[in-house]
């Protein structure tokens, strides 16, 4: 009986840790990666446009 109770408590604690700590951390990392990717894309576009305009002169 105590084994079943400890199993249920362990599963509940695992779900608590997953939904309160792990998933928000992963979402935060994905948000930071998305922001860095957008900034890198904008820099790439700007450098490409400046390179093309200066080479055509």
PLY file of the C-alpha trace (Angstrom):
ply
format ascii 1.0
element vertex 57
property float x
property float y
property float z
element edge 56
property int vertex1
property int vertex2
end_header
0.00 0.00 0.00
2.77 2.43 0.87
4.43 1.59 -2.42
1.34 2.69 -4.34
1.05 5.89 -2.31
4.71 6.73 -2.93
4.28 5.97 -6.63
1.30 8.32 -6.89
3.10 11.05 -4.90
6.19 10.68 -7.09
4.13 10.93 -10.27
2.33 14.03 -8.98
5.62 15.65 -7.98
7.08 14.83 -11.39
4.13 16.45 -13.15
4.38 19.48 -10.85
8.06 19.95 -11.69
7.41 19.42 -15.39
4.61 21.95 -15.72
5.97 24.57 -13.31
9.70 24.56 -14.10
10.69 22.61 -17.21
8.07 23.71 -19.76
8.30 27.46 -18.95
12.10 27.24 -19.16
11.91 25.57 -22.59
9.38 28.15 -23.81
11.65 30.96 -22.60
14.62 29.46 -24.44
12.58 29.10 -27.63
11.43 32.71 -27.33
15.03 33.92 -26.96
16.12 31.77 -29.92
13.30 33.18 -32.04
14.27 36.76 -31.18
17.93 36.08 -31.99
16.91 34.46 -35.28
14.78 37.43 -36.32
17.56 39.88 -35.47
20.06 37.78 -37.43
17.71 37.68 -40.42
17.30 41.46 -40.35
21.09 41.95 -40.17
21.56 39.52 -43.06
19.02 41.36 -45.20
20.58 44.73 -44.38
24.10 43.54 -45.22
22.89 41.97 -48.46
21.10 45.15 -49.55
24.08 47.36 -48.68
26.44 44.98 -50.49
24.32 44.96 -53.63
23.86 48.73 -53.69
27.58 49.45 -53.26
28.63 46.86 -55.89
26.29 48.32 -58.52
27.93 51.75 -58.35
0 1
1 2
2 3
3 4
4 5
5 6
6 7
7 8
8 9
9 10
10 11
11 12
12 13
13 14
14 15
15 16
16 17
17 18
18 19
19 20
20 21
21 22
22 23
23 24
24 25
25 26
26 27
27 28
28 29
29 30
30 31
31 32
32 33
33 34
34 35
35 36
36 37
37 38
38 39
39 40
40 41
41 42
42 43
43 44
44 45
45 46
46 47
47 48
48 49
49 50
50 51
51 52
52 53
53 54
54 55
55 56
